[in-house]
C-alpha cells in the first residue's frame, strides 16, 4: 500500500532480568551484522530507523562493579552511562544515511530484486520480490545481493546491499544502455557513466544508485 514503515535495529543483547550475573550466551551483532540489519530495512523501503538506546535489567541493581555484571551489551548506552560498541556502529551508519536520506525519503518503494542462493532462499516467500530481476533500466544483478527498487520523482533509485554478513564481495549491475549514475557509498557521492557497474562492497554494506 506504499505506506512507509519504521524498523527497530538490534543493538546489544543479554536483556534477561532473571539472572543478576548475566551468565548466558545471548547473541549480539558485530558491525557487519548491524549494518546488514539497517541496510536490508532500507532496501525494503523503511523510512525510519530506530535504535534501542538504553535498558536497565533488574540484575544491574545487584552489581557493585563492571567486573560483576555485564555493563557493555544492553544497548547504545551501558549501565554506567558509557558508550558501547553499538553507539559507534550507529555513528558510522548514520553518516551514510545522512547522505542518502533525501533520496529515500522522497522515493516510492517498488519492490526488491534478489540474487544469489542464500538471498533467494531467505526471501522466497516475500511478495515484493520483482520477477526476472529487472527494474526499469536495470537488466541484471550478479552476486549475493538484495536490491531495493524505487521511483525517485520519476528517476530510478536502487539500494544495493551486500547480502553477506561475513564477506566483502563485488556486485555487478548491468543496464540497458549507458546512463549517468550517481553512486552514494561510504557517506560520499561520486558520478560515472556506463552500461555496467561493479561495486566493491564490504559485508552487510549498502550503496545507493540514482
N, C-alpha and C positions, 0 to 999 in steps of 0.2 A: 504493500500500500504506500510505498515511498515515504514512510514515516521514519525519521532518524531515531537511532537508539543510542543509549549510553552503555558502556561496558566497564565492569569492575575488573581490575588487574591485580593478580595475587602479588602481594608484597610481604615477604616474611612467611612465617608458619609457626607451628607449635603454639596453638591457641588454647590448649587444654586447660581446664580450670580444676580438674580433679587431682592433678599431680603437682604439688608445690615445687618439685625439683625438675620437672620437665625432662624426665629420663625417657624420651621417646625419639623415634627416628622419623619424625614428620618431614615430608618433602617440602623444600622451599627452593624457589628458582634462582639459578645463576643468571647473569646478564643476557646471554643469547636467548634463553628461555623466556625471560621477562620481556625482551624486545619482541619476540615471536608473538606473545600474547597481545601486545599493543598493536603490532603491525597487521596481524590477521584480523583483528577487530576493525581496523581502518579499511582493510580490503573488503570487508563485508558491509561497509557503509556507516560504521559508527561515527557519530558526530560529537561524541563526548567520551572522555577517558577519565575514569575515577580511580584514585589510589587510596588504599586504607592507610591513614597516616599514623594511627596510634591505637594500641589495645593494651589494656592492663588486666591480664588474667589474675584471678584470685591468688595464685601462687606467688605473685610478686610481693604480696603483703607479708609473706613469711621470710623473704630473703633479706639477709643482712649485708650482702655484698654481691658484686657481679660474679664472684667465684662460685657462689652457691647456686644461683639460678641462671636462667638463660635470659639475658637482658638485651640480646642483639638480634633476635629474629622474629619480632612480633609486629612489624610494620615499618614505616619510613622512619619513625622516631622510636628509640628504645625506651625502656622503663626508667632510665636515669636521665631522660631528655636528650640523649645522644643521637646523632645522625647514624643510621645504619647503612649497609651497603646498598639497600634498595633506594634510599634517599639519593645516592649518587646515580643509580640507574635512571631514576626519574629525571634528574637534572640533565642527563645526557640525551635521553629520548625526547624530552620536551623541547630541546633546541632544534631538533629535526622537525617536530610537529609545528613549531612556530613558523618555519619556512613554508610548510605545505598547507597550513590550515586555511589560507584564503581560498585555495582551490577546492579543497574537500568540503568546506562549509558552504560553497556556492555551487555544488555539484549534486546531481541526482544519480543515485546508485542504480545500475542496470543489471548487475549480476557479477559472477566470478567465473574465471577460467582456471581450471586446474590441470596441471601436467605432472607427470611422474607417478610412479607406482604407489608410493605411500600417500601422497596428496589425494589421489583419486580414491584410494581405499577409505581414507578418513572422512571424505565429504561426499561419498557416492549417493547418499540419500538426501542431499541438500537440494531443495527445489530451485535455488537461484543459480545453479551451475549452467553456464551458457554452452549449449551443444556445439560440437565440432571445433571448439577452441578458437573461434573467430569473433571479432568485435570491431565494427566499422573498418578502419584502415588496417587493424591488426589481423594478420593471416595465420600466424602460428607462434607457439612459445615452446622452447626447448629447455628442459631442466626440471628439477623438483621444485615446482613453483605454484603459488597462488596469485592470481592477478585480479584485482578489483577493477571493474569497468564502470566508468562514469561519463555522464553528459555534463561537461563543464561549460554551461552557457553556449551550447552549440559546438563546442570543441570536444575532442576525445581526451579523456584523462585516464591513465592506467596506473594503478598502485601495485607494483610488483613486489612480492615477498618471497625471499628465500625460505622455502618451507622447512628446510633442515634446521634443527636447533643445535646441531653438533658440528656441521661442516660448512666452510665457505664454498661457494660454487659460482660458476658462470651461468647466467641465464640469458638466453638469446631470444630476441623478438624479431620477427620478420613482418614487413609491411607490404602493402600492395604496390607502393611506389615510393620514391624519395619524399621525405617530409622534413620540415623544420621541427625539431623536438627540443623542448626544454626538459632537462634532467635535474631533478632535485634529490640529492644524495648527501648524506652526512652533513645536513644543515647548510648545504651550499647549492647554488644553481649554476648550471652550465648549459650551453646551447650547441647543437650539432645538426647536421643534415645528412640523412641517409635512408636507405631502404631496409637496412638490418642494423640491429643494435645489440651488443653483448655487454651485459652488466657484470662486473666483478663484485659479488655480494658476500658480506660476512654472514655467519649463521644467524638466522632469525631477522635479518635486516629487511627494511622496506625502502623502496625507491619510487618516487612519483614521476611520471612522464606526462607531458601535455603536448 
